[in-house]
Amino acid sequence: MNPVARRARLGYIAGMDAMVAVLLVVALLLVLGTLAGGLITMARGGDAGPRRSNLFMRYRVLFQGIAVLLVVILLAIAGS
């Protein structure tokens, strides 16, 4: 059985891999943005600098986790 017929039989949604790839790009851009924001905040310093920089880094870790999860999903889709 060809791969297209097998995916259709398993209930594969054709646009799923494209949607996950787009979500991965968005997650990576969020990681880059929060990393830059945290570094800029840390470089500026000031009284609230360390607190805001720490907040940015927490969000960066969250977005990195989401990006890793999306990579795992993409690999699972590609492997099936």
C-alpha positions as CSV (number, residue, x, y, z in Angstrom):
1,M,0.0,0.0,0.0
2,N,1.4,3.4,-0.9
3,P,2.1,6.0,1.9
4,V,-0.7,8.3,0.9
5,A,-3.3,5.6,1.1
6,R,-1.9,4.3,4.4
7,R,-2.1,7.8,5.9
8,A,-5.6,8.2,4.7
9,R,-6.6,4.9,6.2
10,L,-5.1,5.8,9.5
11,G,-7.0,9.1,9.6
12,Y,-4.0,11.3,8.9
13,I,-4.8,15.0,8.5
14,A,-2.9,16.3,5.5
15,G,-2.2,19.7,6.8
16,M,-1.1,18.6,10.3
17,D,2.6,18.5,9.5
18,A,2.5,22.0,8.0
19,M,0.6,23.4,10.9
20,V,3.0,21.9,13.4
21,A,6.0,23.3,11.4
22,V,4.4,26.8,11.5
23,L,3.8,26.5,15.2
24,L,7.4,25.4,15.6
25,V,8.6,28.6,13.8
26,V,6.4,30.7,16.0
27,A,7.7,29.1,19.1
28,L,11.3,29.6,18.0
29,L,10.7,33.3,17.3
30,L,9.2,33.6,20.8
31,V,12.3,32.0,22.3
32,L,14.5,34.4,20.3
33,G,12.4,37.4,21.3
34,T,12.3,36.6,25.0
35,L,16.0,35.9,25.0
36,A,16.7,39.3,23.4
37,G,14.3,41.0,25.8
38,G,16.0,39.4,28.8
39,L,19.5,40.3,27.7
40,I,18.5,43.9,27.0
41,T,16.8,44.2,30.3
42,M,19.8,42.7,32.1
43,A,22.2,45.0,30.2
44,R,20.2,48.1,31.2
45,G,20.3,47.2,34.8
46,G,18.4,49.4,37.3
47,D,16.3,48.4,40.3
48,A,13.8,46.3,38.5
49,G,16.3,44.9,36.0
50,P,17.1,41.5,37.6
51,R,13.5,40.8,38.4
52,R,12.3,41.5,34.8
53,S,15.3,39.7,33.3
54,N,14.4,36.6,35.4
55,L,10.8,36.8,34.2
56,F,12.0,36.9,30.6
57,M,14.2,33.9,31.2
58,R,11.3,31.9,32.7
59,Y,9.2,32.6,29.7
60,R,12.2,31.6,27.5
61,V,12.4,28.2,29.2
62,L,8.6,27.8,28.7
63,F,8.8,28.6,25.0
64,Q,11.9,26.3,24.6
65,G,9.9,23.5,26.1
66,I,7.1,24.1,23.7
67,A,9.5,24.1,20.8
68,V,11.1,20.8,21.9
69,L,7.6,19.3,22.2
70,L,6.7,20.4,18.7
71,V,10.0,19.0,17.3
72,V,9.1,15.6,18.9
73,I,5.6,15.8,17.4
74,L,7.1,16.6,13.9
75,L,9.4,13.7,14.2
76,A,6.6,11.4,15.2
77,I,4.6,12.6,12.2
78,A,7.5,12.1,9.9
79,G,8.2,8.6,11.2
80,S,4.7,7.4,10.6
